[in-house]
Amino acid sequence: MAEAYIIDACRTPRGIGKVGKGALAEEHPQHLAATVLKAIADRNDLDTADIDDVIWSTSTQKGKQGGDLGRMAALDAGYDIRTSGTTLDRFCGGGITSVSFAAAQIMSGMEDLVVAGGTEMMSLTSAMAKEEMAAGFRPAMMGAGNERLQAVHPQSHQGVCGDAIASMEGISREAVDALGLESQKRAAAAIAEGRFDKSLVPVVDDEGNVILGEEEFPRPQTTAEGLAALEPSFTKIADVPLDKQGTTFRKLINQKYPDLEIQHVHHAGNSSGVVDGAAAVLLASKDYADSHGLTPRARIVATANMGDDPTLMLNAPVPAAKKVLEKAGLTRDDIDLWEINEAFAVVAEKFIRDLELDRDKVNVNGGAIALGHPIGATGSILIGTLLDELERRDLKRGLVTMCAAGGMAPAMIIERV
C-alpha cells in the first residue's frame, strides 16, 4: 500500500463565536475555508489543477454552511476549476475524518494530491439554533424528534452527558476545574512562545486588511478560585421539558441508567469554547511529492473509527485510541504526544486516567477549553498542532482523537519522516 504523506498544515486563528463579539462572526464560512485553502496552495507553490480533490468537514450543513463548502471554497480560493470538492459530516470528528478519507484515497493509489480540512462558524450556527428554538423547533440533538430511535438509543444534551460521565466515573468538580486551568496555562505559554505561528494564517478582507491575526478566545487570567466560583452550566437545561410528555435531557439518560444521580460539574471554564475557525491539511503520495519537490513532514501511520454508547455520547475516544494502536502494531509507550479534544474536561480526564497516560504528553499546548472548538474544523487543527509540536520537540509519533455526537470517535496516528 502506498504511503500518504502530510506536506503541510495551516489554520486560521479562532475567533469568539458570538455575533457582535467575535472578529470573524460577520464573515462568510466560505471565506474562512478559502483563506486556508489559498494559503496551503501558496505556501507550497501548488498547481491547483493537480489537486485531485478537496475533502472538507462542516458539521452544520445548512444556511451559509450548506451547498458543499469544500467545492465552493476551493473556487473562492482561486483553485483551478478541475479541482473537485466534497463536504462531509461526522459531527465533532469530521476534521479528523476528512484527513483520513484523503489519506485513504492516496494510500489506495486512486489519487495523488488532496487537501483536507474543515470549517465551522459557531457564531452562525448558534444564531440559527436560537432562531429555530424561537420558532418552536426542538433542540437539534441527534435523534431528537425521532421517538423510535430515542426509545432504543436515548440521546441527550452533550453537556448533560459530560456531567453524567463524571458522576459515573467519580470525577470531581475539582478534577475537571484543574484540567481546565491547566489548559489555559499551557495555551498561554504556547502563544507567548509562538508555538502556533508556523501554521497560523491571518484572516483578511478583500482589501487585504487583517480581520483576525491571533487567537481571540483564550483567558490567560483564569484562576482556580475563579473557576471554583462558576455555577454549573447544565443544571437547568437538564430538566427543561422537550415535549408534551415531559421528556428532559436528564430523563433521556436515566432511561438507560435509571440509578444514576447526575452531579453537575461542567461550566464555561472547563468546557470547550464556542469559536469560529478553519483549517487545511495537504496530503500527497510519495511519487507526487518526489516529482514536484514537496518535502513530506509526516506520514499517516493508521486511522480508525469507533462507536460507543450514544446515550453517554462522549466515551468513544478511549476505545478508538486502543483500536488505532492495535491497527498500527504499536503500544501506548510508542506514542510521544497525544491530542484529545477537550470537548468537556471529563473527556480528557477520563482519557488520561483510562489509558494511564503521562499528563505531560497530553494536550501540551492546551486544548479546546482554552482555545475553542470550531466543530467541523477542530480535528484538522489538532493534526496540524500535533505535527508542529512533534517537530518542535524533535519527537516521532503522535495520536489524535476526539469524541463526536452519536457516541463516536475517529483516531489517527502520525509519524514524522
C-alpha positions as CSV (number, residue, x, y, z in Angstrom):
1,M,0.0,0.0,0.0
2,A,1.2,3.5,-0.9
3,E,2.2,6.0,1.8
4,A,0.1,9.1,2.5
5,Y,2.4,12.0,3.4
6,I,1.4,15.2,5.2
7,I,3.1,18.0,3.4
8,D,1.8,21.0,5.2
9,A,-1.0,22.2,7.6
10,C,-2.4,25.6,8.3
11,R,-5.3,27.2,10.1
12,T,-7.0,30.4,10.9
13,P,-6.9,31.9,14.4
14,R,-10.1,31.0,16.3
15,G,-12.5,33.9,16.8
16,I,-15.1,34.2,19.6
17,G,-18.2,32.5,18.1
18,K,-20.7,35.2,19.1
19,V,-22.3,37.8,16.8
20,G,-21.2,41.2,18.0
21,K,-18.3,39.9,19.9
22,G,-16.2,37.8,17.6
23,A,-13.9,39.3,14.9
24,L,-14.9,36.6,12.4
25,A,-18.6,36.5,13.3
26,E,-19.6,38.6,10.3
27,E,-17.6,36.7,7.8
28,H,-19.0,34.0,5.4
29,P,-17.8,30.5,6.3
30,Q,-16.7,30.1,2.7
31,H,-14.3,33.0,3.2
32,L,-12.7,31.2,6.2
33,A,-12.3,28.0,4.2
34,A,-11.0,29.8,1.2
35,T,-8.4,31.6,3.4
36,V,-6.7,28.3,4.4
37,L,-7.2,26.7,1.0
38,K,-5.4,29.6,-0.7
39,A,-2.7,29.6,2.0
40,I,-1.9,25.9,1.6
41,A,-1.6,26.3,-2.1
42,D,0.5,29.4,-1.9
43,R,2.8,28.1,0.8
44,N,3.6,25.1,-1.3
45,D,3.6,26.7,-4.8
46,L,0.9,24.2,-5.9
47,D,-0.5,24.0,-9.4
48,T,-4.1,23.6,-8.2
49,A,-5.1,21.8,-11.4
50,D,-3.1,18.9,-9.9
51,I,-5.3,18.7,-6.7
52,D,-7.4,15.7,-7.2
53,D,-10.0,16.6,-4.5
54,V,-10.8,18.9,-1.6
55,I,-12.3,16.9,1.2
56,W,-14.0,19.2,3.7
57,S,-15.7,18.8,7.1
58,T,-18.6,21.0,8.2
59,S,-21.0,19.8,10.9
60,T,-24.0,22.1,10.5
61,Q,-24.5,22.0,6.7
62,K,-27.3,24.4,6.2
63,G,-27.7,28.1,5.6
64,K,-24.4,29.7,4.6
65,Q,-22.6,26.5,5.6
66,G,-24.7,24.4,3.2
67,G,-24.1,23.7,-0.5
68,D,-20.8,21.7,-0.5
69,L,-18.4,24.2,1.2
70,G,-15.4,22.2,0.0
71,R,-16.1,22.8,-3.7
72,M,-17.3,26.4,-3.3
73,A,-14.4,27.5,-1.1
74,A,-11.9,26.0,-3.5
75,L,-13.4,28.1,-6.3
76,D,-13.4,31.1,-3.9
77,A,-9.7,30.5,-3.2
78,G,-8.9,30.6,-6.9
79,Y,-8.3,26.9,-7.4
80,D,-8.4,25.6,-11.0
81,I,-11.9,24.5,-11.9
82,R,-10.6,21.0,-12.4
83,T,-10.2,20.7,-8.6
84,S,-13.2,18.8,-7.3
85,G,-14.5,19.2,-3.8
86,T,-16.8,17.4,-1.3
87,T,-18.1,18.1,2.2
88,L,-18.8,15.6,5.0
89,D,-20.3,15.5,8.5
90,R,-19.1,13.4,11.4
91,F,-20.2,16.0,13.9
92,C,-17.1,17.0,16.0
93,G,-15.0,14.2,14.5
94,G,-15.2,15.5,10.9
95,G,-11.9,17.3,10.8
96,I,-10.0,14.0,11.5
97,T,-12.2,12.1,9.1
98,S,-11.6,14.5,6.2
99,V,-7.9,13.8,6.6
100,S,-8.5,10.1,7.0
101,F,-10.5,10.0,3.8
102,A,-7.8,11.9,1.9
103,A,-5.1,9.6,3.2
104,A,-7.2,6.5,2.2
105,Q,-7.6,7.8,-1.4
106,I,-3.8,8.3,-1.6
107,M,-2.9,5.0,0.0
108,S,-5.2,3.1,-2.3
109,G,-3.5,4.7,-5.3
110,M,-6.6,6.4,-6.6
111,E,-5.3,10.0,-6.0
112,D,-2.0,11.7,-5.6
113,L,-2.7,15.2,-4.2
114,V,-5.6,16.0,-1.8
115,V,-6.4,18.9,0.5
116,A,-8.5,18.0,3.6
117,G,-9.8,20.2,6.4
118,G,-12.8,21.8,7.8
119,T,-14.7,24.9,8.7
120,E,-17.2,25.8,11.4
121,M,-18.8,29.2,12.1
122,M,-20.2,28.7,15.6
123,S,-21.4,32.3,15.6
124,L,-23.6,31.4,12.6
125,T,-24.8,28.1,13.9
126,S,-25.6,29.4,17.3
127,A,-27.7,32.2,15.8
128,M,-29.5,29.6,13.6
129,A,-30.2,27.4,16.7
130,K,-31.7,30.4,18.6
131,E,-34.0,31.2,15.7
132,E,-35.2,27.6,15.4
133,M,-35.9,27.4,19.1
134,A,-37.8,30.7,19.0
135,A,-39.9,29.2,16.1
136,G,-40.8,26.2,18.3
137,F,-38.4,23.6,16.9
138,R,-37.0,21.1,19.3
139,P,-33.3,21.3,20.1
140,A,-31.2,19.8,17.4
141,M,-29.9,16.9,19.4
142,M,-29.1,13.7,17.5
143,G,-32.2,11.7,17.3
144,A,-34.5,14.5,18.8
145,G,-37.9,14.1,17.3
146,N,-37.4,10.5,16.4
147,E,-39.2,8.7,19.1
148,R,-38.4,5.2,17.8
149,L,-34.6,5.9,17.8
150,Q,-34.8,7.6,21.2
151,A,-36.6,4.6,22.6
152,V,-33.7,2.3,21.6
153,H,-30.8,4.8,21.9
154,P,-31.8,7.8,24.0
155,Q,-29.5,10.7,23.2
156,S,-29.2,13.7,25.4
157,H,-27.5,17.1,25.5
158,Q,-23.7,16.8,25.3
159,G,-23.1,18.9,28.4
160,V,-25.5,16.8,30.5
161,C,-23.7,13.7,29.1
162,G,-20.4,15.1,30.3
163,D,-21.8,15.6,33.8
164,A,-23.3,12.1,33.7
165,I,-19.9,10.5,32.8
166,A,-18.2,12.5,35.6
167,S,-20.8,11.2,38.0
168,M,-20.4,7.6,36.9
169,E,-16.6,7.8,37.0
170,G,-16.3,9.6,40.3
171,I,-14.5,12.5,38.6
172,S,-14.9,15.5,40.9
173,R,-15.6,19.2,40.2
174,E,-12.0,19.9,41.5
175,A,-10.5,17.5,38.9
176,V,-12.3,19.0,35.9
177,D,-11.5,22.5,37.1
178,A,-7.9,21.6,37.4
179,L,-7.8,20.3,33.9
180,G,-9.5,23.5,32.6
181,L,-7.0,25.7,34.4
182,E,-4.0,23.7,33.0
183,S,-5.4,24.1,29.5
184,Q,-5.4,27.9,29.9
185,K,-1.9,27.9,31.3
186,R,-0.5,25.7,28.5
187,A,-2.2,27.7,25.8
188,A,-0.9,30.9,27.2
189,A,2.6,29.6,27.2
190,A,2.3,28.2,23.7
191,I,1.0,31.6,22.4
192,A,3.7,33.5,24.2
193,E,6.4,31.3,22.8
194,G,5.0,31.4,19.2
195,R,4.4,27.6,19.0
196,F,1.3,28.1,16.8
197,D,2.9,30.6,14.4
198,K,4.1,28.1,11.8
199,S,0.6,27.1,11.0
200,L,-1.4,30.3,11.7
201,V,-2.8,32.2,8.7
202,P,-4.4,35.6,9.3
203,V,-7.9,36.2,8.0
204,V,-8.0,39.3,5.8
205,D,-10.8,41.1,3.9
206,D,-10.9,41.7,0.2
207,E,-8.7,44.8,0.6
208,G,-6.0,42.8,2.5
209,N,-6.8,44.3,5.9
210,V,-6.4,41.8,8.7
211,I,-9.7,40.9,10.3
212,L,-8.1,38.5,12.8
213,G,-4.4,37.6,13.2
214,E,-4.3,35.9,16.6
215,E,-6.3,33.7,18.9
216,E,-9.3,35.6,20.3
217,F,-10.8,33.1,22.8
218,P,-8.1,32.3,25.5
219,R,-8.4,33.7,29.0
220,P,-4.9,33.5,30.5
221,Q,-6.2,35.4,33.5
222,T,-8.1,32.4,34.6
223,T,-7.5,31.2,38.2
224,A,-8.5,28.2,40.3
225,E,-10.6,30.5,42.5
226,G,-12.4,32.0,39.6
227,L,-13.3,28.5,38.2
228,A,-14.5,27.3,41.6
229,A,-16.9,30.3,41.7
230,L,-18.7,29.5,38.5
231,E,-22.1,27.9,38.6
232,P,-22.5,24.6,36.6
233,S,-23.9,25.3,33.1
234,F,-26.2,22.3,32.6
235,T,-28.2,22.0,35.8
236,K,-31.3,23.9,34.4
237,I,-31.1,22.7,30.8
238,A,-31.1,19.1,32.1
239,D,-34.7,19.4,33.3
240,V,-36.2,21.6,30.5
241,P,-39.2,19.8,29.0
242,L,-38.6,18.8,25.4
243,D,-42.1,17.7,24.5
244,K,-45.7,17.4,25.8
245,Q,-44.8,14.1,27.6
246,G,-42.3,15.9,29.8
247,T,-39.2,14.3,28.3
248,T,-36.0,16.0,29.5
249,F,-32.3,15.5,28.8
250,R,-31.9,14.1,32.3
251,K,-34.7,11.6,31.8
252,L,-33.2,10.5,28.5
253,I,-30.0,9.5,30.3
254,N,-31.9,7.9,33.2
255,Q,-34.0,6.0,30.7
256,K,-30.9,3.8,30.2
257,Y,-29.2,4.5,33.5
258,P,-32.1,4.7,36.0
259,D,-30.0,4.7,39.1
260,L,-27.6,7.4,38.0
261,E,-27.7,10.6,40.0
262,I,-26.2,13.2,37.8
263,Q,-23.9,15.7,39.6
264,H,-23.3,18.8,37.6
265,V,-19.6,19.8,37.3
266,H,-19.1,21.4,33.9
267,H,-19.3,25.1,33.2
268,A,-17.8,27.6,30.7
269,G,-14.4,27.4,32.3
270,N,-14.0,23.6,31.9
271,S,-15.9,23.1,28.6
272,S,-14.8,23.8,25.1
273,G,-15.1,27.3,23.8
274,V,-17.6,28.4,21.1
275,V,-15.5,29.8,18.3
276,D,-15.2,30.3,14.5
277,G,-12.3,28.8,12.5
278,A,-11.0,26.8,9.6
279,A,-8.0,24.5,8.9
280,A,-6.4,22.7,6.0
281,V,-4.0,19.8,5.6
282,L,-2.1,19.0,2.4
283,L,-1.5,15.3,1.6
284,A,0.4,13.7,-1.2
285,S,1.7,10.4,-2.5
286,K,5.4,9.7,-2.5
287,D,5.6,9.8,-6.3
288,Y,3.9,13.2,-6.5
289,A,6.0,14.6,-3.7
290,D,9.2,13.4,-5.2
291,S,8.4,14.6,-8.7
292,H,7.2,18.0,-7.6
293,G,9.8,18.8,-5.0
294,L,7.5,18.6,-2.0
295,T,9.1,17.7,1.3
296,P,6.9,15.4,3.5
297,R,6.7,16.3,7.1
298,A,4.9,13.2,8.4
299,R,3.1,10.1,7.2
300,I,-0.3,8.7,8.2
301,V,0.5,5.5,10.1
302,A,-3.1,4.4,10.8
303,T,-6.6,5.6,11.2
304,A,-9.6,4.1,12.9
305,N,-13.2,4.9,13.8
306,M,-15.1,3.7,16.8
307,G,-18.6,3.8,18.1
308,D,-19.7,3.7,21.7
309,D,-22.8,4.3,23.8
310,P,-24.8,7.1,22.1
311,T,-26.6,7.8,25.4
312,L,-23.3,8.9,27.0
313,M,-22.1,10.2,23.7
314,L,-18.5,11.2,24.8
315,N,-16.8,7.9,25.7
316,A,-15.5,6.6,22.3
317,P,-12.0,8.2,22.3
318,V,-10.5,5.5,24.6
319,P,-11.6,2.5,22.6
320,A,-10.8,4.5,19.4
321,A,-7.2,5.1,20.6
322,K,-6.9,1.4,21.5
323,K,-8.1,0.4,18.1
324,V,-5.8,2.6,16.1
325,L,-2.8,1.5,18.2
326,E,-3.7,-2.1,17.5
327,K,-4.0,-1.5,13.8
328,A,-0.6,0.2,13.8
329,G,1.0,-2.5,15.8
330,L,2.0,0.0,18.5
331,T,1.6,0.4,22.2
332,R,0.9,3.4,24.4
333,D,4.6,3.7,25.0
334,D,5.3,4.2,21.3
335,I,3.3,7.5,21.3
336,D,5.3,10.6,22.1
337,L,2.4,13.2,22.2
338,W,-1.3,12.8,22.5
339,E,-4.1,15.2,21.4
340,I,-7.6,14.5,22.9
341,N,-10.1,17.2,22.1
342,E,-11.3,18.9,25.3
343,A,-15.0,19.0,24.4
344,F,-15.5,18.8,28.1
345,A,-12.9,18.4,30.7
346,V,-14.2,15.0,31.7
347,V,-13.4,13.7,28.2
348,A,-9.7,14.4,28.5
349,E,-9.6,13.5,32.2
350,K,-11.2,10.1,31.6
351,F,-8.9,9.5,28.6
352,I,-5.8,10.2,30.6
353,R,-7.0,8.0,33.5
354,D,-8.2,5.1,31.5
355,L,-5.0,4.9,29.4
356,E,-2.8,5.7,32.3
357,L,-1.0,8.5,30.4
358,D,1.7,10.9,31.4
359,R,-0.1,14.2,31.7
360,D,3.0,16.0,30.4
361,K,2.4,14.3,27.0
362,V,-1.2,15.1,26.6
363,N,-2.5,18.4,25.1
364,V,0.8,20.0,25.8
365,N,-0.2,23.3,24.2
366,G,-3.6,23.5,25.8
367,G,-6.9,22.4,24.2
368,A,-10.4,23.5,23.2
369,I,-11.2,24.7,26.8
370,A,-8.7,27.5,26.3
371,L,-8.6,27.8,22.5
372,G,-12.1,26.8,21.4
373,H,-13.7,24.1,19.3
374,P,-14.9,25.0,15.8
375,I,-16.8,21.7,15.4
376,G,-16.0,20.6,11.8
377,A,-12.5,22.2,11.8
378,T,-11.1,21.1,15.2
379,G,-9.8,17.6,14.1
380,S,-7.8,19.2,11.3
381,I,-6.5,21.9,13.6
382,L,-5.3,19.2,16.1
383,I,-3.5,17.3,13.4
384,G,-1.5,20.4,12.5
385,T,-0.9,21.3,16.1
386,L,0.4,17.8,16.8
387,L,2.7,17.8,13.8
388,D,4.2,21.2,14.7
389,E,4.8,20.2,18.3
390,L,6.4,16.9,17.3
391,E,8.8,18.9,15.1
392,R,9.5,21.5,17.8
393,R,10.4,18.8,20.3
394,D,12.1,16.6,17.7
395,L,9.8,13.7,18.6
396,K,8.5,10.9,16.3
397,R,4.8,9.9,16.8
398,G,1.6,11.4,17.9
399,L,-2.0,10.2,18.3
400,V,-5.1,12.4,17.9
401,T,-8.7,11.6,18.7
402,M,-11.9,13.2,19.7
403,C,-15.4,12.4,20.8
404,A,-18.3,13.0,18.4
405,A,-22.0,13.2,18.7
406,G,-23.9,9.9,18.4
407,G,-21.2,8.2,20.5
408,M,-18.3,8.1,18.0
409,A,-14.6,8.9,17.8
410,P,-12.2,8.9,14.9
411,A,-8.5,8.4,15.7
412,M,-5.2,8.8,13.8
413,I,-1.5,8.2,14.4
414,I,1.0,10.3,12.5
415,E,4.8,9.8,12.3
416,R,7.4,12.3,11.3
417,V,9.6,11.5,8.3
